[in-house]
Amino acid sequence: MSKGEEKQAYRQCLRCVMDTTDVEIEFDERGNCNHCRDFLEKKIYWTYQGAQSDKILENNVQQIKKAGLGKKYDCVVGLSGGADSCYTAMVCKRLGLRVLLVHMDNGWDSETSVKNIEAICRFLEFDYESHVLNWDEFREVQLAHLRASVPEIETPTDIAILQYLHKSAAKYNLKYIIMGGNYITEGILPKGWHYNAKDKKYSKAIIKQHSKKRITTFPSFDFLEEAYYKYVKGVKIFYILNLVPYNKKDVIKQLEAIGWKNYGEKHHESFYTKIVQSYILPLKFNIDYRKATLSNKICTGDLSREQALDLLALSPYEVTAIESEIAYVCKKLGISRNEFDTLMKEAPKSYKDYPNNKKFLEWLYGLYYRFSGTTGN
């Protein structure tokens, strides 16, 4: 918790499992929180709704194919090796889209994710490009965010993914990037748990204060780059999984049938993300992403609240493996275990403790949503 924030008495939603570890959470008179209420209200607009969704999907696919006429590909699909991105590629194949699969390699891919990518590429027979980051610089940027003592430890990866996907689309003059993000599994996620990855001023301030090296090649993606690709290059992002039936258990069965392997918790296809979400965020920042994931499942009927509470009672990390996993992270980052433990003990901070463009970006995006007629969700 950063300076100026008052701690409120602990309280947990009576419908899902979100609680006051999200400092901005609100409860109604029945004890239900704003997260599950918003999810259930918006579900009809952002998840598969039968024939209506089928028609919207068909229209979008026709637009994508039309934009791809005369080109080698119709679209770019970001591929991480995780279930969402791999299934996105599979859906595109079924719809007859010509896809360029693009992977951003930040040096932390798990062995399972690498094999999953190989299995998907082999089965779908799509062309594939992997963009490998400069490890020395990326490691320094990651360390800067870790030393900054903020929850946005994974922002450097988020930035790099966005930049390389857009660069790949522009390279082949493609107008569509199809992403695996979806409302059915990600509709609940507190804004206070992760600040805007596109705030370049914030990221640059962290790197300037906490980096020991000059960074020259690390990619950036702020509102100016976003506007350039959107309005000059005409690149659009399309979340296709919101328009198809999406049951995670069924999806995993389909993927496993072609050689894909389950890596465990959501986003654990990256070894670093696994440590960040299962160890660093829960222990240092009191942020447990399982609460959001499980709350999504409660709201979609895939899990009971009692089952979710039982799962939350378990350790967020593998107790028998955590020591060796931390040792691996320290070795790869080039820091001692003592430094890692010291960083874990430092007081948590937030974007408010560093120079940022929050007010300007809120105004700018608010203006965009107002005139574009979109909601920003």
Buried (B, 14 or more C-beta within 10 A) or exposed (E): EBEEEEEEEEEBBBBBBBBBBBBEBEBEEEEBBBBBBBBBEBBEEBBBBEEEBEEEBEEBBEBBBEBBEEEEBBBBBBBBBBBBBBBBBBBBBEBEBBBBBBBBBBBBBBEBBBBBBBBBBEBBEBBBBBBEBBEEBBBBBBBBBBBBBBBBBBBBBBBBBBBBBBBBBBEBBBBBBBBBBBBBBBBBBBEBBBBBBBBBBBBBBBBEEBBEEEBEEBBBBBBEBBEEBBEEBBBBBBBBBBBBEBEBEEBBEEBEEBEBBBBEBBBBBBBBBBBBBBBBBBEBBBBBBBBBBBBBBBBBEBBEBEEBEEBBEEEBBEEEEBEEBBEEBBEBBEBEEEBBEEBBEEEBBBBEBBEBBBEEBEEEBEEBEEEEEEEEE
